Amino acid sequence: MEWHFVIMAILGILGVALAAGGIVAYRASARVSVRAFGAAAIAAGVVIWTIILFTTPLTATRGDAPPLISGIEGHKYEVMVWFNTTATQDDLDEVGALLRTFDDDVEFLFLEIFPPIGQAVLTTDAPDFCHTVETALEAESYVDDASCRLWQAPDQVEPDAPVSTDNDANS
């Protein structure tokens, strides 16, 4: 489910309701306290809609048009597949074959637990790739869930200092 859309829809309704209720309260009452609450409701509605307008363009295209990875034709994606308990080796191979239709060099790795979890990082220039692959995978009876997102390289963090098990402070 696309939670971003649900949250934005709820906030949009709340923002409109606050602004409309604030306008009605402000115009219909002569009492200062009611007019103050009406003005506050209008301001809150405007703030909510400002947040919606600033965040929606930034997140609406999160998987549709990622920047190109330099030196590679296409976009680089990470695909995760959570299999259910009915998955067989043939099913795992079938998912690997599906991913190879987008990238011949894909390496589809599995976390060897039961049920398994598969992960692949692949490069493709297929339009609307994430939606296409998620829909295809989630339609399979042996898949519990699938996700696709723009691949992000891991942070290059310096390793921790070696840990000594020697308790002698003088050595």
N, C-alpha and C positions, 0 to 999 in steps of 0.2 A: 504494500500500500504506500502511496505517496503522501507521507505525513506532512511534508512541507506545504502541500496544497491544502490539506485539511486545516492546519494551524493558521495559514494565511486567510482562509475563508472565514474561520471563526473570528479572527482578529478584525477582519473587514466588517463583518456583521456587527461586532461589538463597537467598532469605531463609528459606524453609521448610526447605530442606536444611541450612543452617547452624544454625538453631535446633534441628532434630531431631537432627542429628549432635552438636551441643554437649551436648544433654541426655543422649544415650546415653553419650558420652565422660565426662561429669561424673559420672553415676551408676554407671558400670561400672568406674571405676578408683579406686584408692586413692592413686595417685601424684599428687603436687602439680602437676607440670608438665602432665600430661594433664588434670587438673581445671581448671587455669588456661586451657588452650587451649579446653576445653569451654565454660567461662564466657565467654570472649572470642567464641566462635562464636555462643553464645546472644545475646550483646549485639549482635553484628553483624547477626544475623537480625532482632532487634527494631528496630534502626536502619533497616534496609532497608524493613521493613514500615511503619514510621513515615513514612518518605519517601514510600512509595507512597500511604498513606492521606491525606497532606497534599497531594500533587500531583495525584492523580487527580480529585478534585472540581473543581479549578481548571481542568483542561485538558479534561475529558471533554465539556464543553458549549461548546467554543470557537467553533463555528459555528452552534450550534443556537438559542441564545437570546441574541443580543447586545442590548445596551441600545439603546433607541430614540435616533435622532438627533433632537435638539430641533428642532421646527418642521417635521419631515418625517414623514409617515405611513409606517410600515414601517421596514425596516432597510437600511442602505447596505452594499453588498458590492462587492468587486473580483473580477472574473473574468478569468483569463489563459488563453489558448488557444495552444498550440504546434502548428502545423499541420505536416504532413509534405510530402514533395516531390510528392505526387499531388494536392494541393489546387488547386482552380481558383477563379476569381472567383465562380462560382455557389456553391461550397462556402462561401466567406467570407460571401456574402450570406445563405446558409441559416443560418449561425451567428448573424449579426446579427438575422435574423428570429426565431430561437429566443429570443434575449435580449429582443427587443421584446415577446414574449408576457408577460414579467414587468414590463417598464417601457417604456412607449411613447416616453419621452424619452431612452433610452439612446444614448450615443455610443460606437460600437464602433470603436476606433482600431487601426491596424496599424503595426507596425514593418516598414518596407519593405525587408526582406531576403528571401532565399529559403532555406528556406521561411519564410513570414511568421509573426509572432507577433501575436496580437490581445489587446487589453486593453479592458475596459469597467468603468465604475463605475456601478452602478445601484441603485435603491431599490425594494424589494419587501417585502411582508408575507407572501409565500408560505411556508407551513410547510416546513421542512427544505429550504430553497432550495439550499444548497450541494451537498448530496448529490444532489438531483434534477438540477441543471444539470451537475455533473461526470459523473454516470452517462450522461446524454443525450449529452454531447459526446464522452466517451471511447468511446462505442459507434460513433461515426462512423469510417469507414475512413481519412478524410483528416486525422484528429486524432491527434497523437502523445501529447499530454498536456493536461490541463486542471486548473486549480486555482481554488478559490473561497475567499475569506476575508472576514471583516469588514473593511470599508474603514477605513483610518486616515489622517487628514489628515496631510500632510507637516509636519514641524517648520518653524516660522517662524524661520529663521536669518537673521541679518543678512548681507548680501553682503560679500565680501572687499573690502578697500580697493583702489582702482584701482592697477594696475601700470603703472609708467612704463618705457618703453624707452629713455629718455634717460639715458645713463650719466654725465652731467655733474652732479656733486654740488652745484655752486654755482648751478644754475639753479632 
